[in-house]
Amino acid sequence: MSQAGNFNTSDFNRDALTRLEKLGGEKFFREMIGLFKTHVRKHIDSAGDAVKTNDTETIMRSAHSIRSSAGNVGAVRLFAIATDIEQNSDKDTMSVLKSKIEELDRCFDLTVQWIKYELGERYDENSSGS
């Protein structure tokens, strides 16, 4: 398990960020990172709210959206947690799902920190994807 900064490098795939940037250039890349941040935050919040109402369908859809976004930016651990939630949302208890969503939230925060670390001065703290 190697470390870059304070990050476990097995949790992240830097090549995905590179591919995303090569795909559309700097402006596109910044927009995609901004969209990632707002989109994933919205879906984590939605999944957390869905736990309170026992809405496994919303939890599953939110996890699916997060999984897709995580894959685009190379957030390997975030992808794995979201996949687990998506695949088990109809099997796990709400207590277990709540715990997994809390882990997803913590991993998302770490992912945003990793992206900031990887991009250095190019990272836009206020980017919201718009």
DAURCOR-V979855 format. One record per backbone hydrogen bond with DSSP energy under -1.0 kcal/mol. CO is the residue of the C=O (numbers start at 0). NH is the residue of the N-H. E is the energy in kcal/mol with one decimal. If there is no record, write none. Layout:
CO|NH|E  CO|NH|E
This chain:
1|8|-2.3  3|6|-2.1  6|3|-2.3  7|10|-2.2  10|76|-1.8  12|15|-1.3  13|17|-1.9  14|18|-2.7  15|19|-2.3  16|20|-2.3  17|21|-2.5  18|22|-2.1  19|23|-1.2  20|24|-2.4  24|28|-2.5  25|29|-2.6  26|30|-2.3  27|31|-2.6  28|32|-2.3  29|33|-2.4  30|34|-2.7  31|35|-2.6  32|36|-2.3  33|37|-2.2  34|38|-3.1  35|39|-2.5  36|40|-1.7  37|41|-2.3  38|42|-2.1  39|43|-2.6  40|44|-2.4  41|45|-2.2  42|46|-2.4  43|47|-2.5  44|48|-2.4  45|49|-2.3  46|50|-1.6  49|54|-2.7  50|53|-1.2  53|55|-1.2  54|58|-1.8  55|59|-2.6  56|60|-2.5  57|61|-2.7  58|62|-2.5  59|63|-2.2  60|64|-2.2  61|65|-2.4  62|66|-2.6  63|67|-2.0  64|68|-2.2  65|69|-3.0  66|70|-2.1  67|71|-1.5  68|72|-1.2  69|74|-2.5  73|12|-2.6  73|75|-1.6  74|78|-2.6  75|79|-2.2  76|80|-2.5  77|81|-2.5  78|82|-2.4  79|83|-2.3  80|84|-2.4  81|85|-2.8  82|86|-2.8  83|87|-1.6  84|88|-1.0  87|90|-1.6  87|91|-3.0  92|96|-2.6  93|97|-2.8  94|98|-1.9  95|99|-2.4  96|100|-2.7  97|101|-2.1  98|102|-2.0  99|103|-2.5  100|104|-2.3  101|105|-2.2  102|106|-2.6  103|107|-2.4  104|108|-2.1  105|109|-2.1  106|110|-2.5  107|111|-2.5  108|112|-1.9  109|113|-2.5  110|114|-2.7  111|115|-2.3  112|116|-2.4  113|117|-3.0  114|118|-2.5  115|119|-1.7  118|121|-2.1  119|122|-1.7  123|126|-1.5
